[in-house]
Amino acid sequence: MKNNVSFNILASYAYLNNDKVFCDWCFGLHKDGIANVMIDSGAFTLHNAKQKRDWLTVDNYCRFLEKYGNYCEKYVMLDVVGNDIQSKKNYELMVSRGFEPMFVLTMFDKDWQYLNETLGTNPNICVAGGVTTKGDWMTKRFQDVSVHTGKRAKVHGLGYVTFPKMFQVPLVSVDSSSWKQAALCYGTLNYFTRQGVKGMPYKDI
């Protein structure tokens, strides 16, 4: 990612696809050199959806990336939560169509050879499990990924914002929708600084 921009944005295809105004704003910031943009596939949103999202398929996601993929620094493959076999099929389909997505290591996938092979396509990967698992298991998971890839993988922790652990494990970035939800409920927006996580009341923004 570029280091001289104002801020970083992670936006989900699950929402970008149906909101042209937000989509144009988000990618416009990238084109203007104001923000780094990372696109999440929306796999976890699809997994938890109470309403059908039949349009959220790997084929439609690829079509979306054909249009907008050049206006971001990174984009995540469309994995299938809890199904590493189908996830790998989706990954291979995306690669076969010329994309270089961030591979998602699903929670119980320990195919380290396959993971290392994906680094040849893109050294940036995602490790799942941070939403539902916060303790020592998740800490060890990140450490195992680092060891088994020879520290070559640049890891994004999906849904992992456990403080201060997220600064103590080998991660380059994290995300969590809970921060947005907490801000809406309690009026405080969390953000990163070199000194750690800070909070700012909405009224002060």
N, C-alpha and C positions, 0 to 999 in steps of 0.2 A: 504494500500500500504506500501511497505517497505520504510523505511526512510533513509537507508544507501546506496542508489544507486545514480548513477551520474545524471540521468534525467528521466523524465516521457514522454511516447509516447502515443498519441491517434491515432490509425490507423483505417481507414474505410474498412470494408469488400468489399465495392464497388470497392476498388482499390487493396486491398490485394489479392483478389481472382484471379485477372488476372496478377499478377506480382510476380512470384515465387522468383525472386532475392530479391525484397523488403521484401517479406514475410519471407524468410529464415533469412535475416539480422535482421529484427525486432524481431522475436521470438528468434533468436540466442542471442541477447542482453539480453533478459529476462533470458534465460537459463544460461548465464554467470554471472548473478547477476549485470548487468550493468544498466538495465533500468526496470522501471515499465511499463507494457503495458496494455492499455485499448482498447478494440475493439468496434468500433461503427458499427452498422448494415448497414449503408448506406441508411437508409430510406429517409432522406432529399435529398440525391443525386438522388435516384430513383424518388422522387416526382418532381424534377426539370430537369430530364434527357431529352435532346432533341433527343437522340437516344434510341432505345429500349434496355432494360436490362432485357430480359425475364428470365435470369438465376438468377436474384436477388429475390429469393423466400425464404420463411421461411424454407422450406424443405432443400434447398441447403445451407442456412446459418447454419442450424443445422448440416449438414454433415461437413461443414467447422469447426465448433466448436468441433465436435467429434475428429477432427484431431489436432486442435491447441488450443482448449479451456484451456488445462492445462498449456499453455505457456503464460498466461496473468493473471493479478490480477482481472480484471473485463471485462465483455462483456455486451453490451446493447441489449435488445430485438429488434426484427424487428417490429417497429410500422408502422402504416399507417397514414401519415400526414393528419390531419383534420378528422380522423375517429376513435373515441375512441372505438366504438363497435368492429370493425375489429381488432384494435390494441389489445384489450383484448383477442380476440380469438387467435391471434398469440402468445400472452404471455402465455396463458393457454396451447397451443400446445407445446411450448418450455418447459414449466414446466413438462408436461406429459411425455416428452421424457428425463427427468432427468436433465435438465439444470436449472441453478439458475441465470437467467439474471437480469440485472438492468431494473426495470419497467420504462416505459416512460409515464409520465403524459402529455397527449396531451393538447393543448392550452385551450380548453373550458371544459375539464373534471373536474367535481367537485364531483366525487364519492369518498368521503373521506374514507368511510368504506372499499371500495375495495382497495384503496391505502394503508391503514393500514394493510390489509391482506397480501399485497405483501411484506411488511417488514419482515414477518415471513420467507420468502424465501430468501430475500436479502435486508438488510437495506440500501443499496446503490441504489438510484433511479436517474432518469433524469427528468428534467422539461423542456418541449419544449416551444418555443415562443421567445427565445432570439434573433433569427435571424431577425425576422420581427417586434418585439415589444421591444422598448428600454426604454420607459418612466415609469411613475408612476404605470401603470397597471402591468408591469412586476415585479417591486419592490414589489408590494402588493401580487402578485402571489407567490413569494418566501416566503414572510412572512406568507401567508395563509397556505402554505404547512407545514411550521415549526409549526404553531399553531395547525393545525388539526392532526398532527402526534405526538404531544407532544414532539417535537424536537428530535424524534427518527430517522427520515430520514436523511441520508447523501446525500445531494443533489448536483448533477452535473448540471450546467446550460448550456444547449445545445445552442451553438452559442452566448453566452452572455459574452461579454468582455467590458461592459460599465464601464469606469473608472471615478470616484472612487467607483461607486455604487457596483461593484462586491466585494469590500472589506467590504461593509457595510450591506450586506444582508446575510442570513444564507446559505452559499454555502461552499462546501469543494473543488470543482474544477469547471473549465469552459473550453470551447474550442471555437475556431473561425477560420474558414478557411480564413477570411478576413485578419488576420495577415500575413498569408503566401502570400496572393495576394498582400498586401501592400509592403511586403519585396521584392517581384519580381519586382514590379513597381517602388518603390522608394529607394530600396537598404538598408533599415533599418529593422533589425530583432528585434521585441519586445520580452521581456522575463520578468519573475517575479523575484523579490527579496523581502526580508523582509521589505524593505523601499518602495515598490510599483513597478510599471511597469517601466522598463528601455528600452532604445533602443540602438542597436549597429549596426553601418554600416557594411555591408558585407565585405568591404575591411579590416576591423579590426579583422575579424574572422580568 
